[in-house]
Amino acid sequence: MSADQEQQSIRCLVAKVGLDGHDRGAHVIARAFRDAGFEVVYSGLHNAPDEIVQAAVQEDVNVLGISILSGAHNTLIPKIVDGLKEYDAFEDTLILVGGVVPDDDKAKLKELGVAEVFGPGTPMEETIRFVRENAPER
């Protein structure tokens, strides 16, 4: 890693969207990101898509990691993407989704602009490497 990358800290929002009350994975990824040297903001549970968009814009994050296990990803993720576009924040935000997402839906989410979908059991190093290699510069 170059000195420039080291100095430019990666800001991440780890967000839980919708009524999904399972947040262990979100806590694990937030801690791993923090340990990797990223600045991390955690949204807490039960956020509406517009609340997540507001937090991403206000916190000026480069990375938005959305944890979703409720099965509502095809409804909620497009609303977040649209919201980021409304605020002109879509182009410079790396969107990641973590959770249980069927393969057919992964392709749809990527077409929307989600950079990657990480399923259960993804090695933490893989996720961290993906963020380091793909986070937009500020």
N, C-alpha and C positions, 0 to 999 in steps of 0.2 A: 504494500500500500504506500502510495506517495505521501509526501508531507502535506500536499494540497488537500488530498482526500481526508487525511487525518484531521486537519484543521476545520474543514467544512463538515460540521456535525450533521448527521442524518436525523431529521425530526420525524417521528412516527406517531400516528394516532392509531391505537388499537381499540376497535369499536365493536360493541355488541348491538345488533339491530333487531328490532321487533320484540316479540314476547318471549323469545328464547331465554330461559333462566339458567342455562348451563354455562358457567364462565371459567371453569378450571383451565381450559386450553388457552383462553385469552390471557389469564394471569401468567401462565407458563411462558407464552410467547413474549409478553411484555417484559418479564424478568430476563429472558434470554436476550432480547433486543437491548435492554439496559446494560446487561453484562458485556455485550458486544460493543458498547460505547455509543449506542444510539440514544438520542433524547426521546423519551417515551411519555405520551399522554394516554391515559386509559379512560374510556368514556363511562365506565360503569354499565349497569344492565338497563335493558328496556328503552333503548333510544329509537325515536322515529327517524326515518331517513333524513329529514330536513335538519334534525338536531345534529346528526353526524356531519352533514355538509357544513353547517355553521361552525362546528368545532374544528373541522379540518381547515376551513378558511381562516378563522380567528387565530388558530395556533400556527398557521403558516407551515403546515407539514409537507414534507416531500413524499411521504409514504402513508397510505391509509390501508391498514390491515383490518378487514371486516371478518369477525368470527360469527358464523351462523350455522346452527345445527337444526333449526326448526323446519327446514324444507321450504321456506318462503323466499329463497334466494332469487327465484325468477321474478318475483314481485318487488322485493325490496332493493336489490342491487341496481336495477335500472333507474329507480327513483334517486338513488345516491349519485349515479353517473350523470343523470340529467341535472341534478342540483349543482354538481361541480361545474358542469358546462355553463350553467346560468351565471355562475360567479367567475367565469373565466379561469377556473382553477383545475380543470380536467387535464389540460396538456402537461402541466408540471406536477402532477400527482400520480405516483405509482400506486395502483390499486391492486391489493392482494385480497384473496378470499381464503379463509381457512374453515374447514368443517367437512361435513358429509355432503358431497355434491355428486350426483350421478354423472357419468362420463358424457352423456348427451348434453347435459346442462353446462358442463365445463366449456364446451365449444361455443355455446350461445353466450356465456358470460365473457369469454375472450373476444368474441365479435363486438360486444358492447364496449370493450376497452379495459376489461380486467386483465392485468398483466399475467397473473398466474393464480391457479387454484391449488392449495395445499391440503391434502387429505390427512386423516388421522394417521399417526405413525411416521409422518415425514420427518427425517432427521433435522434437528434444529440448525446444524451447520449448513444444510442445503438452503434453508430459508434465509439465513443470515447472508450467505454468499450471494443469493439472488438479489437481495436488497442492496448489498454493496455494489454489485455490478450494474444494477438497473435504476437506482434512485436518481431522479432528475436533480441536476445542480441548481442551487438557488442563486 
